[in-house]
Amino acid sequence: MKKYLKSFILLIGFMVCSFVHAETEITYDSSRKGITDTESYYITNKATFTITNVISTDSFKAYKILDAYYNENANTITYDFTTNFQAYLNTTTSYKDLTASDYYSLSSGSLTSGSTLTSSTLDKLVSGYASYIKTNNISGSLMNVSGNTASLNLEAGSYLILPVSTSKVYSVMVGNLDFTAESEKYWNLNDETIVAKVSEAKIEKYVDDNKTSTNHSVGETYTYTIKATVIQYPTNATNKTFKIADTLDNSITLTGINTVNVKDGDTLLTTDSGVVKNASNKIVATITYENNILTIDFNVDNLTSTNITVTYNASLNESANCNGSKNKVKLIYSNDPYGSGTYETEEKETIVDKITQKDNLVFEYADKIKLYDLVNTEEKLTSDNNYIDTYKLGNNEVNINYLNSKNKKKKYKVTYEIVDTTKPIILLSSSITAYKGNNVNLVNKAICADNYDKKPNCYIEGDYDINKVGKYNLKYIAIDSNNNKNEKKFVLNVKEKKKSNNNTSTSRNKYLIKDLIKEHKNDKTMIGIDVSSWQGNVDFKKVKDAGVEFVIIRIGFGHKNGEIVYDNRFNEYLKNAKANGLKVGLYFYSYAKNIKESNEQAKWIIKELNGETLDLPIAFDWEIFSGFNNYNLSLTDLNLIGESFIKEINNAGYEGMLYSSKYYLENMWNLNEYKTWLAHYIDKTNYKGEYYIWQLSNTGKVDGINGDVDLDILYLK
């Protein structure tokens, strides 16, 4: 900061006509005498007055307050008010007798280089002058604006700077082009630079308080939120207009002005009959609603914060249409605090987007429900999760991410309900044979499982005597914790002695590979086999020559105790199969009883492969259904175990697949979004689901393999 002399009249001990120092020479107009010192003359020296931090599109004028005068004989500099400023003072009560010396005293040292005054007596004084300038059309000097800087060469003195054209509001800007004494003989006229303080009004409009646009059904109520930044007007500003104008679409009905809530910062104000008051009973705003325009007119002097929040409820009426309901909000405020002009911000359009929640969003536990199933929409959904969470009974919420018609990222909240109305399953033959005197657990003769319960209540209804030959008509009952009940009738045949079981399979006793090729090979199929160490030595050249095109090799299996066992023939089979041009896939025989175990098995496979390329998927093979009732698993648990394995495989860059028989695919598995390897030992399958590979025989005969081998058909797209 420059050092300024404290005395109003500056004196030195000898007279000069003019002097030169640091390229500054005092020059004056001898035709204009001073008022305070009649022996002094108007100084014509100029310096540069600069304002930084201005808006590049704004313009400014400089209005002089003090003229500088030089007494050559006394070598003194004095200051007097300009004619216009003195005329302004004469219109006031408080300042009409103010002198130039008093002017300095009022500043209390604040009128210094770089000052932008906002709350001093001087601020009130020059703010009044700003109003006088506007009222009386006082001319000023237009400054040059370049980028964010305004500047102009001006004669020595004190100046008030006012914006001429702006959408913002500037604090009072005053500064001096003042002289400092370099020594007893010399003076120096200093440039002046001040930093502009700019107050900018801002407004944002949200729907449902989450910076989103949402849509609702006709008659449904939703919430608008308006957040605005209030202009900080200079002291003594005569025009402090600040209004929010919200134009509602014809399809939107306001619930009433008394439901419009206004917050001053974090403080909720009181609204009564459209009048908003603070705790001191001062009127902060008035609310009107006419011609679909909601207007909140603020008294900024009674606000304690520069941040205000307005919320109100509205509903869609019968005028709503498929184009979405729109409304526009803007600010109307004074950008001319000392005049009568106002500025209106560009109207911001808030659209109730074309997305609505569907009716009756009630889904069964563990159902596969996509996000699109929840809404009626023309918007593009972008949510990462394609499915909703259906594993929690009761009411649930989900945010659906989407892009609206303006390519804005939005969220739409949907509420849905998950219920369990599914009966437990009972997989049981209609007739069971037992032998007299044998202890038999009839409950475990069936698979009794539930989609929700790990252990539904399963029991036998009816009387029977295992020690007495006969037929007993019984009923198998299963009830889950949500009171869903299933029952199945069956006959218990108690016999004297055990009879041999007949093989009822319709699969051929021996299925020659040449017959399989003849019956099923075409341009949309591939013929293959699956093998494990049970096949022993395999000559893959002969296998290939026999017409086999692919092989699925067991890489390992999991023991019931959780241990993972490597198939000791895997590397041999893999190497030789690839060497003979066969396409290769894998399978793993799993005993996993939870997601952790199935994930570990998948990760083990990935590690063992060590980047080995495969042509076909890696299959998850889980076949321990005979003891299912004792595994403490729900049907959902089982499917999540399989899915976790497949997903882990997929995430590693391979492709997962489910292997299972027709019976269990139809009754226990629900992984239809993944590829399926169907086991059904029959000449013509009647399985209705989609399948990628069909294992149609476990008694295949192929050159190069001693003994039986599974035969498979792969279906090309």
VENHU-V669571 format. One record per residue. N is the residue number from 1. RES is the residue in one small letter. SS is DSSP state (a for helix, b for strand, c for the rest). D_FIRST is the distance of its C-alpha to the first C-alpha in whole Angstrom. Layout:
n=N res=RES ss=SS d_first=D_FIRST
n=N res=RES ss=SS d_first=D_FIRST
This chain:
n=1 res=m ss=c d_first=0
n=2 res=k ss=c d_first=4
n=3 res=k ss=c d_first=7
n=4 res=y ss=c d_first=9
n=5 res=l ss=c d_first=13
n=6 res=k ss=c d_first=14
n=7 res=s ss=c d_first=18
n=8 res=f ss=c d_first=19
n=9 res=i ss=c d_first=21
n=10 res=l ss=b d_first=20
n=11 res=l ss=c d_first=22
n=12 res=i ss=c d_first=23
n=13 res=g ss=c d_first=27
n=14 res=f ss=c d_first=29
n=15 res=m ss=c d_first=29
n=16 res=v ss=c d_first=29
n=17 res=c ss=c d_first=30
n=18 res=s ss=c d_first=27
n=19 res=f ss=c d_first=25
n=20 res=v ss=b d_first=24
n=21 res=h ss=b d_first=21
n=22 res=a ss=c d_first=19
n=23 res=e ss=c d_first=21
n=24 res=t ss=b d_first=20
n=25 res=e ss=b d_first=23
n=26 res=i ss=c d_first=23
n=27 res=t ss=c d_first=26
n=28 res=y ss=b d_first=27
n=29 res=d ss=b d_first=30
n=30 res=s ss=b d_first=33
n=31 res=s ss=b d_first=35
n=32 res=r ss=b d_first=32
n=33 res=k ss=b d_first=31
n=34 res=g ss=c d_first=29
n=35 res=i ss=c d_first=30
n=36 res=t ss=c d_first=28
n=37 res=d ss=c d_first=29
n=38 res=t ss=c d_first=32
n=39 res=e ss=c d_first=32
n=40 res=s ss=c d_first=29
n=41 res=y ss=b d_first=28
n=42 res=y ss=b d_first=27
n=43 res=i ss=b d_first=24
n=44 res=t ss=c d_first=24
n=45 res=n ss=c d_first=22
n=46 res=k ss=b d_first=20
n=47 res=a ss=b d_first=17
n=48 res=t ss=b d_first=16
n=49 res=f ss=b d_first=15
n=50 res=t ss=b d_first=15
n=51 res=i ss=b d_first=16
n=52 res=t ss=b d_first=16
n=53 res=n ss=c d_first=19
n=54 res=v ss=c d_first=21
n=55 res=i ss=c d_first=25
n=56 res=s ss=c d_first=26
n=57 res=t ss=c d_first=29
n=58 res=d ss=c d_first=27
n=59 res=s ss=b d_first=27
n=60 res=f ss=b d_first=24
n=61 res=k ss=b d_first=25
n=62 res=a ss=b d_first=22
n=63 res=y ss=b d_first=23
n=64 res=k ss=b d_first=22
n=65 res=i ss=b d_first=22
n=66 res=l ss=b d_first=21
n=67 res=d ss=b d_first=22
n=68 res=a ss=b d_first=21
n=69 res=y ss=b d_first=24
n=70 res=y ss=b d_first=24
n=71 res=n ss=b d_first=27
n=72 res=e ss=c d_first=28
n=73 res=n ss=c d_first=31
n=74 res=a ss=c d_first=28
n=75 res=n ss=c d_first=25
n=76 res=t ss=b d_first=23
n=77 res=i ss=b d_first=21
n=78 res=t ss=b d_first=22
n=79 res=y ss=b d_first=21
n=80 res=d ss=b d_first=24
n=81 res=f ss=b d_first=25
n=82 res=t ss=c d_first=26
n=83 res=t ss=a d_first=30
n=84 res=n ss=a d_first=30
n=85 res=f ss=a d_first=27
n=86 res=q ss=a d_first=29
n=87 res=a ss=a d_first=32
n=88 res=y ss=a d_first=31
n=89 res=l ss=a d_first=30
n=90 res=n ss=a d_first=34
n=91 res=t ss=c d_first=35
n=92 res=t ss=c d_first=33
n=93 res=t ss=c d_first=34
n=94 res=s ss=c d_first=31
n=95 res=y ss=c d_first=29
n=96 res=k ss=c d_first=32
n=97 res=d ss=c d_first=31
n=98 res=l ss=c d_first=27
n=99 res=t ss=c d_first=26
n=100 res=a ss=a d_first=23
n=101 res=s ss=a d_first=22
n=102 res=d ss=a d_first=23
n=103 res=y ss=a d_first=20
n=104 res=y ss=a d_first=17
n=105 res=s ss=a d_first=19
n=106 res=l ss=a d_first=20
n=107 res=s ss=a d_first=16
n=108 res=s ss=c d_first=16
n=109 res=g ss=c d_first=12
n=110 res=s ss=c d_first=12
n=111 res=l ss=c d_first=12
n=112 res=t ss=c d_first=8
n=113 res=s ss=c d_first=7
n=114 res=g ss=c d_first=8
n=115 res=s ss=c d_first=10
n=116 res=t ss=c d_first=14
n=117 res=l ss=c d_first=16
n=118 res=t ss=c d_first=19
n=119 res=s ss=c d_first=21
n=120 res=s ss=c d_first=20
n=121 res=t ss=a d_first=22
n=122 res=l ss=a d_first=20
n=123 res=d ss=a d_first=20
n=124 res=k ss=a d_first=24
n=125 res=l ss=a d_first=24
n=126 res=v ss=a d_first=22
n=127 res=s ss=a d_first=25
n=128 res=g ss=a d_first=28
n=129 res=y ss=a d_first=27
n=130 res=a ss=a d_first=27
n=131 res=s ss=a d_first=30
n=132 res=y ss=a d_first=31
n=133 res=i ss=a d_first=30
n=134 res=k ss=a d_first=32
n=135 res=t ss=a d_first=35
n=136 res=n ss=a d_first=35
n=137 res=n ss=c d_first=34
n=138 res=i ss=c d_first=32
n=139 res=s ss=c d_first=31
n=140 res=g ss=c d_first=27
n=141 res=s ss=b d_first=26
n=142 res=l ss=b d_first=26
n=143 res=m ss=c d_first=24
n=144 res=n ss=b d_first=24
n=145 res=v ss=b d_first=24
n=146 res=s ss=b d_first=25
n=147 res=g ss=c d_first=25
n=148 res=n ss=c d_first=22
n=149 res=t ss=b d_first=20
n=150 res=a ss=b d_first=20
n=151 res=s ss=b d_first=19
n=152 res=l ss=b d_first=21
n=153 res=n ss=b d_first=20
n=154 res=l ss=b d_first=20
n=155 res=e ss=b d_first=21
n=156 res=a ss=c d_first=18
n=157 res=g ss=b d_first=18
n=158 res=s ss=b d_first=17
n=159 res=y ss=b d_first=18
n=160 res=l ss=b d_first=20
n=161 res=i ss=b d_first=20
n=162 res=l ss=b d_first=23
n=163 res=p ss=b d_first=25
n=164 res=v ss=b d_first=29
n=165 res=s ss=b d_first=30
n=166 res=t ss=c d_first=30
n=167 res=s ss=c d_first=31
n=168 res=k ss=c d_first=28
n=169 res=v ss=b d_first=26
n=170 res=y ss=b d_first=23
n=171 res=s ss=c d_first=21
n=172 res=v ss=c d_first=20
n=173 res=m ss=b d_first=17
n=174 res=v ss=b d_first=15
n=175 res=g ss=b d_first=13
n=176 res=n ss=b d_first=13
n=177 res=l ss=b d_first=14
n=178 res=d ss=c d_first=13
n=179 res=f ss=b d_first=14
n=180 res=t ss=b d_first=12
n=181 res=a ss=b d_first=15
n=182 res=e ss=c d_first=15
n=183 res=s ss=c d_first=18
n=184 res=e ss=c d_first=21
n=185 res=k ss=c d_first=23
n=186 res=y ss=c d_first=20
n=187 res=w ss=b d_first=17
n=188 res=n ss=b d_first=15
n=189 res=l ss=b d_first=14
n=190 res=n ss=c d_first=11
n=191 res=d ss=c d_first=12
n=192 res=e ss=b d_first=10
n=193 res=t ss=b d_first=11
n=194 res=i ss=b d_first=11
n=195 res=v ss=b d_first=13
n=196 res=a ss=c d_first=17
n=197 res=k ss=c d_first=19
n=198 res=v ss=b d_first=22
n=199 res=s ss=b d_first=25
n=200 res=e ss=c d_first=28
n=201 res=a ss=c d_first=32
n=202 res=k ss=b d_first=34
n=203 res=i ss=b d_first=38
n=204 res=e ss=b d_first=41
n=205 res=k ss=b d_first=44
n=206 res=y ss=b d_first=46
n=207 res=v ss=b d_first=50
n=208 res=d ss=c d_first=51
n=209 res=d ss=c d_first=48
n=210 res=n ss=c d_first=48
n=211 res=k ss=c d_first=46
n=212 res=t ss=b d_first=49
n=213 res=s ss=c d_first=52
n=214 res=t ss=c d_first=55
n=215 res=n ss=c d_first=59
n=216 res=h ss=c d_first=61
n=217 res=s ss=c d_first=65
n=218 res=v ss=c d_first=66
n=219 res=g ss=c d_first=65
n=220 res=e ss=c d_first=63
n=221 res=t ss=b d_first=60
n=222 res=y ss=b d_first=56
n=223 res=t ss=b d_first=53
n=224 res=y ss=b d_first=50
n=225 res=t ss=b d_first=46
n=226 res=i ss=b d_first=43
n=227 res=k ss=b d_first=40
n=228 res=a ss=b d_first=37
n=229 res=t ss=b d_first=33
n=230 res=v ss=c d_first=32
n=231 res=i ss=c d_first=30
n=232 res=q ss=c d_first=27
n=233 res=y ss=c d_first=27
n=234 res=p ss=c d_first=25
n=235 res=t ss=c d_first=26
n=236 res=n ss=c d_first=28
n=237 res=a ss=c d_first=29
n=238 res=t ss=c d_first=33
n=239 res=n ss=c d_first=34
n=240 res=k ss=c d_first=33
n=241 res=t ss=c d_first=37
n=242 res=f ss=b d_first=37
n=243 res=k ss=b d_first=40
n=244 res=i ss=b d_first=42
n=245 res=a ss=b d_first=45
n=246 res=d ss=b d_first=48
n=247 res=t ss=b d_first=51
n=248 res=l ss=b d_first=53
n=249 res=d ss=c d_first=56
n=250 res=n ss=c d_first=60
n=251 res=s ss=c d_first=61
n=252 res=i ss=b d_first=58
n=253 res=t ss=b d_first=59
n=254 res=l ss=b d_first=57
n=255 res=t ss=c d_first=58
n=256 res=g ss=c d_first=57
n=257 res=i ss=a d_first=53
n=258 res=n ss=a d_first=54
n=259 res=t ss=a d_first=54
n=260 res=v ss=c d_first=50
n=261 res=n ss=b d_first=48
n=262 res=v ss=b d_first=44
n=263 res=k ss=b d_first=42
n=264 res=d ss=b d_first=38
n=265 res=g ss=c d_first=37
n=266 res=d ss=c d_first=39
n=267 res=t ss=b d_first=41
n=268 res=l ss=b d_first=44
n=269 res=l ss=c d_first=45
n=270 res=t ss=b d_first=48
n=271 res=t ss=b d_first=50
n=272 res=d ss=b d_first=53
n=273 res=s ss=c d_first=54
n=274 res=g ss=c d_first=51
n=275 res=v ss=b d_first=49
n=276 res=v ss=b d_first=46
n=277 res=k ss=b d_first=45
n=278 res=n ss=c d_first=43
n=279 res=a ss=c d_first=44
n=280 res=s ss=c d_first=43
n=281 res=n ss=c d_first=45
n=282 res=k ss=c d_first=42
n=283 res=i ss=b d_first=43
n=284 res=v ss=b d_first=41
n=285 res=a ss=b d_first=43
n=286 res=t ss=b d_first=46
n=287 res=i ss=b d_first=48
n=288 res=t ss=b d_first=51
n=289 res=y ss=b d_first=53
n=290 res=e ss=b d_first=55
n=291 res=n ss=c d_first=56
n=292 res=n ss=c d_first=55
n=293 res=i ss=b d_first=52
n=294 res=l ss=b d_first=50
n=295 res=t ss=b d_first=47
n=296 res=i ss=b d_first=44
n=297 res=d ss=b d_first=42
n=298 res=f ss=b d_first=40
n=299 res=n ss=c d_first=38
n=300 res=v ss=a d_first=34
n=301 res=d ss=a d_first=34
n=302 res=n ss=a d_first=36
n=303 res=l ss=c d_first=35
n=304 res=t ss=c d_first=33
n=305 res=s ss=c d_first=32
n=306 res=t ss=c d_first=31
n=307 res=n ss=b d_first=34
n=308 res=i ss=b d_first=38
n=309 res=t ss=b d_first=41
n=310 res=v ss=b d_first=44
n=311 res=t ss=b d_first=48
n=312 res=y ss=b d_first=51
n=313 res=n ss=b d_first=54
n=314 res=a ss=b d_first=57
n=315 res=s ss=b d_first=60
n=316 res=l ss=b d_first=61
n=317 res=n ss=c d_first=64
n=318 res=e ss=c d_first=67
n=319 res=s ss=c d_first=65
n=320 res=a ss=c d_first=64
n=321 res=n ss=c d_first=65
n=322 res=c ss=c d_first=64
n=323 res=n ss=c d_first=61
n=324 res=g ss=c d_first=59
n=325 res=s ss=b d_first=58
n=326 res=k ss=b d_first=54
n=327 res=n ss=b d_first=52
n=328 res=k ss=b d_first=48
n=329 res=v ss=b d_first=45
n=330 res=k ss=b d_first=42
n=331 res=l ss=b d_first=39
n=332 res=i ss=b d_first=39
n=333 res=y ss=b d_first=36
n=334 res=s ss=c d_first=34
n=335 res=n ss=c d_first=31
n=336 res=d ss=c d_first=31
n=337 res=p ss=c d_first=30
n=338 res=y ss=c d_first=30
n=339 res=g ss=c d_first=34
n=340 res=s ss=c d_first=37
n=341 res=g ss=c d_first=36
n=342 res=t ss=c d_first=37
n=343 res=y ss=b d_first=37
n=344 res=e ss=b d_first=39
n=345 res=t ss=c d_first=39
n=346 res=e ss=c d_first=41
n=347 res=e ss=c d_first=44
n=348 res=k ss=b d_first=44
n=349 res=e ss=b d_first=48
n=350 res=t ss=b d_first=49
n=351 res=i ss=b d_first=53
n=352 res=v ss=b d_first=55
n=353 res=d ss=c d_first=57
n=354 res=k ss=c d_first=60
n=355 res=i ss=b d_first=61
n=356 res=t ss=b d_first=63
n=357 res=q ss=b d_first=64
n=358 res=k ss=c d_first=68
n=359 res=d ss=c d_first=71
n=360 res=n ss=c d_first=72
n=361 res=l ss=c d_first=70
n=362 res=v ss=b d_first=73
n=363 res=f ss=b d_first=73
n=364 res=e ss=b d_first=76
n=365 res=y ss=c d_first=74
n=366 res=a ss=c d_first=74
n=367 res=d ss=c d_first=74
n=368 res=k ss=c d_first=72
n=369 res=i ss=c d_first=70
n=370 res=k ss=b d_first=68
n=371 res=l ss=a d_first=64
n=372 res=y ss=a d_first=66
n=373 res=d ss=a d_first=69
n=374 res=l ss=a d_first=66
n=375 res=v ss=b d_first=65
n=376 res=n ss=b d_first=66
n=377 res=t ss=b d_first=63
n=378 res=e ss=c d_first=63
n=379 res=e ss=c d_first=59
n=380 res=k ss=b d_first=59
n=381 res=l ss=b d_first=59
n=382 res=t ss=c d_first=57
n=383 res=s ss=c d_first=57
n=384 res=d ss=c d_first=58
n=385 res=n ss=c d_first=61
n=386 res=n ss=c d_first=64
n=387 res=y ss=b d_first=66
n=388 res=i ss=c d_first=65
n=389 res=d ss=c d_first=66
n=390 res=t ss=c d_first=69
n=391 res=y ss=c d_first=70
n=392 res=k ss=c d_first=69
n=393 res=l ss=c d_first=71
n=394 res=g ss=b d_first=70
n=395 res=n ss=b d_first=67
n=396 res=n ss=b d_first=64
n=397 res=e ss=b d_first=61
n=398 res=v ss=b d_first=60
n=399 res=n ss=b d_first=57
n=400 res=i ss=b d_first=58
n=401 res=n ss=b d_first=55
n=402 res=y ss=b d_first=55
n=403 res=l ss=b d_first=54
n=404 res=n ss=c d_first=54
n=405 res=s ss=c d_first=55
n=406 res=k ss=c d_first=51
n=407 res=n ss=c d_first=51
n=408 res=k ss=c d_first=49
n=409 res=k ss=b d_first=50
n=410 res=k ss=b d_first=51
n=411 res=k ss=b d_first=53
n=412 res=y ss=b d_first=56
n=413 res=k ss=b d_first=57
n=414 res=v ss=b d_first=61
n=415 res=t ss=b d_first=63
n=416 res=y ss=b d_first=67
n=417 res=e ss=b d_first=69
n=418 res=i ss=b d_first=71
n=419 res=v ss=b d_first=75
n=420 res=d ss=c d_first=78
n=421 res=t ss=c d_first=81
n=422 res=t ss=c d_first=83
n=423 res=k ss=c d_first=86
n=424 res=p ss=c d_first=86
n=425 res=i ss=b d_first=88
n=426 res=i ss=b d_first=92
n=427 res=l ss=b d_first=93
n=428 res=l ss=c d_first=97
n=429 res=s ss=c d_first=100
n=430 res=s ss=c d_first=102
n=431 res=s ss=b d_first=105
n=432 res=i ss=b d_first=105
n=433 res=t ss=b d_first=107
n=434 res=a ss=b d_first=108
n=435 res=y ss=b d_first=111
n=436 res=k ss=c d_first=113
n=437 res=g ss=c d_first=112
n=438 res=n ss=c d_first=109
n=439 res=n ss=c d_first=105
n=440 res=v ss=c d_first=103
n=441 res=n ss=c d_first=100
n=442 res=l ss=c d_first=100
n=443 res=v ss=a d_first=96
n=444 res=n ss=a d_first=95
n=445 res=k ss=a d_first=97
n=446 res=a ss=c d_first=95
n=447 res=i ss=b d_first=91
n=448 res=c ss=b d_first=89
n=449 res=a ss=b d_first=86
n=450 res=d ss=c d_first=83
n=451 res=n ss=c d_first=80
n=452 res=y ss=c d_first=78
n=453 res=d ss=c d_first=80
n=454 res=k ss=c d_first=81
n=455 res=k ss=c d_first=84
n=456 res=p ss=c d_first=86
n=457 res=n ss=b d_first=89
n=458 res=c ss=b d_first=92
n=459 res=y ss=b d_first=95
n=460 res=i ss=b d_first=99
n=461 res=e ss=b d_first=101
n=462 res=g ss=c d_first=104
n=463 res=d ss=c d_first=107
n=464 res=y ss=c d_first=109
n=465 res=d ss=c d_first=111
n=466 res=i ss=c d_first=110
n=467 res=n ss=c d_first=113
n=468 res=k ss=c d_first=115
n=469 res=v ss=c d_first=116
n=470 res=g ss=b d_first=115
n=471 res=k ss=b d_first=112
n=472 res=y ss=b d_first=110
n=473 res=n ss=b d_first=107
n=474 res=l ss=b d_first=104
n=475 res=k ss=b d_first=100
n=476 res=y ss=b d_first=97
n=477 res=i ss=b d_first=94
n=478 res=a ss=b d_first=91
n=479 res=i ss=b d_first=88
n=480 res=d ss=c d_first=84
n=481 res=s ss=c d_first=82
n=482 res=n ss=c d_first=81
n=483 res=n ss=c d_first=85
n=484 res=n ss=c d_first=85
n=485 res=k ss=b d_first=89
n=486 res=n ss=b d_first=91
n=487 res=e ss=b d_first=95
n=488 res=k ss=b d_first=97
n=489 res=k ss=b d_first=101
n=490 res=f ss=b d_first=103
n=491 res=v ss=b d_first=106
n=492 res=l ss=b d_first=107
n=493 res=n ss=b d_first=110
n=494 res=v ss=b d_first=112
n=495 res=k ss=b d_first=114
n=496 res=e ss=c d_first=117
n=497 res=k ss=c d_first=115
n=498 res=k ss=c d_first=113
n=499 res=k ss=c d_first=113
n=500 res=s ss=c d_first=112
n=501 res=n ss=c d_first=109
n=502 res=n ss=c d_first=109
n=503 res=n ss=c d_first=107
n=504 res=t ss=c d_first=106
n=505 res=s ss=c d_first=103
n=506 res=t ss=c d_first=104
n=507 res=s ss=c d_first=102
n=508 res=r ss=c d_first=105
n=509 res=n ss=c d_first=106
n=510 res=k ss=c d_first=105
n=511 res=y ss=b d_first=103
n=512 res=l ss=b d_first=103
n=513 res=i ss=a d_first=100
n=514 res=k ss=a d_first=102
n=515 res=d ss=a d_first=103
n=516 res=l ss=a d_first=99
n=517 res=i ss=a d_first=98
n=518 res=k ss=a d_first=101
n=519 res=e ss=a d_first=100
n=520 res=h ss=a d_first=96
n=521 res=k ss=c d_first=95
n=522 res=n ss=c d_first=94
n=523 res=d ss=c d_first=91
n=524 res=k ss=c d_first=88
n=525 res=t ss=b d_first=89
n=526 res=m ss=b d_first=89
n=527 res=i ss=b d_first=92
n=528 res=g ss=b d_first=91
n=529 res=i ss=b d_first=91
n=530 res=d ss=b d_first=90
n=531 res=v ss=b d_first=90
n=532 res=s ss=c d_first=90
n=533 res=s ss=a d_first=91
n=534 res=w ss=a d_first=95
n=535 res=q ss=a d_first=95
n=536 res=g ss=c d_first=96
n=537 res=n ss=c d_first=96
n=538 res=v ss=b d_first=95
n=539 res=d ss=c d_first=96
n=540 res=f ss=a d_first=93
n=541 res=k ss=a d_first=95
n=542 res=k ss=a d_first=98
n=543 res=v ss=a d_first=96
n=544 res=k ss=a d_first=94
n=545 res=d ss=a d_first=97
n=546 res=a ss=c d_first=99
n=547 res=g ss=c d_first=96
n=548 res=v ss=c d_first=93
n=549 res=e ss=c d_first=90
n=550 res=f ss=b d_first=88
n=551 res=v ss=b d_first=88
n=552 res=i ss=b d_first=86
n=553 res=i ss=b d_first=85
n=554 res=r ss=b d_first=85
n=555 res=i ss=b d_first=82
n=556 res=g ss=b d_first=83
n=557 res=f ss=b d_first=83
n=558 res=g ss=b d_first=82
n=559 res=h ss=c d_first=84
n=560 res=k ss=c d_first=85
n=561 res=n ss=c d_first=83
n=562 res=g ss=c d_first=80
n=563 res=e ss=c d_first=81
n=564 res=i ss=b d_first=80
n=565 res=v ss=b d_first=83
n=566 res=y ss=b d_first=83
n=567 res=d ss=c d_first=86
n=568 res=n ss=c d_first=87
n=569 res=r ss=c d_first=88
n=570 res=f ss=a d_first=85
n=571 res=n ss=a d_first=84
n=572 res=e ss=a d_first=87
n=573 res=y ss=a d_first=88
n=574 res=l ss=a d_first=84
n=575 res=k ss=a d_first=85
n=576 res=n ss=a d_first=88
n=577 res=a ss=a d_first=87
n=578 res=k ss=a d_first=85
n=579 res=a ss=a d_first=87
n=580 res=n ss=c d_first=89
n=581 res=g ss=c d_first=87
n=582 res=l ss=c d_first=87
n=583 res=k ss=b d_first=84
n=584 res=v ss=b d_first=83
n=585 res=g ss=b d_first=81
n=586 res=l ss=b d_first=81
n=587 res=y ss=b d_first=82
n=588 res=f ss=b d_first=81
n=589 res=y ss=b d_first=84
n=590 res=s ss=b d_first=82
n=591 res=y ss=c d_first=83
n=592 res=a ss=c d_first=79
n=593 res=k ss=c d_first=79
n=594 res=n ss=c d_first=75
n=595 res=i ss=a d_first=72
n=596 res=k ss=a d_first=71
n=597 res=e ss=a d_first=74
n=598 res=s ss=a d_first=74
n=599 res=n ss=a d_first=71
n=600 res=e ss=a d_first=72
n=601 res=q ss=a d_first=75
n=602 res=a ss=a d_first=73
n=603 res=k ss=a d_first=70
n=604 res=w ss=a d_first=73
n=605 res=i ss=a d_first=75
n=606 res=i ss=a d_first=71
n=607 res=k ss=a d_first=71
n=608 res=e ss=a d_first=75
n=609 res=l ss=a d_first=74
n=610 res=n ss=c d_first=72
n=611 res=g ss=c d_first=71
n=612 res=e ss=c d_first=74
n=613 res=t ss=c d_first=75
n=614 res=l ss=c d_first=77
n=615 res=d ss=c d_first=79
n=616 res=l ss=c d_first=79
n=617 res=p ss=c d_first=78
n=618 res=i ss=b d_first=78
n=619 res=a ss=b d_first=80
n=620 res=f ss=b d_first=80
n=621 res=d ss=b d_first=83
n=622 res=w ss=b d_first=84
n=623 res=e ss=c d_first=87
n=624 res=i ss=c d_first=88
n=625 res=f ss=a d_first=89
n=626 res=s ss=a d_first=92
n=627 res=g ss=a d_first=90
n=628 res=f ss=a d_first=87
n=629 res=n ss=a d_first=88
n=630 res=n ss=a d_first=87
n=631 res=y ss=c d_first=84
n=632 res=n ss=c d_first=82
n=633 res=l ss=c d_first=80
n=634 res=s ss=c d_first=80
n=635 res=l ss=a d_first=80
n=636 res=t ss=a d_first=77
n=637 res=d ss=a d_first=76
n=638 res=l ss=a d_first=79
n=639 res=n ss=a d_first=77
n=640 res=l ss=a d_first=73
n=641 res=i ss=a d_first=75
n=642 res=g ss=a d_first=76
n=643 res=e ss=a d_first=73
n=644 res=s ss=a d_first=71
n=645 res=f ss=a d_first=73
n=646 res=i ss=a d_first=73
n=647 res=k ss=a d_first=69
n=648 res=e ss=a d_first=68
n=649 res=i ss=a d_first=71
n=650 res=n ss=a d_first=69
n=651 res=n ss=a d_first=65
n=652 res=a ss=c d_first=67
n=653 res=g ss=c d_first=68
n=654 res=y ss=c d_first=71
n=655 res=e ss=c d_first=73
n=656 res=g ss=b d_first=75
n=657 res=m ss=b d_first=78
n=658 res=l ss=b d_first=80
n=659 res=y ss=b d_first=84
n=660 res=s ss=b d_first=86
n=661 res=s ss=b d_first=90
n=662 res=k ss=a d_first=90
n=663 res=y ss=a d_first=91
n=664 res=y ss=a d_first=88
n=665 res=l ss=a d_first=86
n=666 res=e ss=a d_first=87
n=667 res=n ss=a d_first=87
n=668 res=m ss=c d_first=84
n=669 res=w ss=c d_first=82
n=670 res=n ss=c d_first=79
n=671 res=l ss=c d_first=77
n=672 res=n ss=c d_first=78
n=673 res=e ss=c d_first=75
n=674 res=y ss=c d_first=76
n=675 res=k ss=b d_first=79
n=676 res=t ss=b d_first=82
n=677 res=w ss=b d_first=85
n=678 res=l ss=b d_first=88
n=679 res=a ss=b d_first=91
n=680 res=h ss=c d_first=94
n=681 res=y ss=c d_first=97
n=682 res=i ss=c d_first=99
n=683 res=d ss=c d_first=100
n=684 res=k ss=c d_first=98
n=685 res=t ss=c d_first=95
n=686 res=n ss=c d_first=95
n=687 res=y ss=c d_first=91
n=688 res=k ss=c d_first=89
n=689 res=g ss=c d_first=86
n=690 res=e ss=c d_first=84
n=691 res=y ss=c d_first=85
n=692 res=y ss=c d_first=83
n=693 res=i ss=b d_first=86
n=694 res=w ss=b d_first=90
n=695 res=q ss=b d_first=92
n=696 res=l ss=b d_first=95
n=697 res=s ss=b d_first=97
n=698 res=n ss=b d_first=97
n=699 res=t ss=b d_first=101
n=700 res=g ss=b d_first=100
n=701 res=k ss=b d_first=102
n=702 res=v ss=c d_first=100
n=703 res=d ss=c d_first=101
n=704 res=g ss=c d_first=99
n=705 res=i ss=b d_first=99
n=706 res=n ss=c d_first=102
n=707 res=g ss=c d_first=102
n=708 res=d ss=c d_first=100
n=709 res=v ss=b d_first=97
n=710 res=d ss=b d_first=94
n=711 res=l ss=b d_first=94
n=712 res=d ss=b d_first=91
n=713 res=i ss=b d_first=91
n=714 res=l ss=b d_first=87
n=715 res=y ss=b d_first=86
n=716 res=l ss=c d_first=84
n=717 res=k ss=c d_first=82
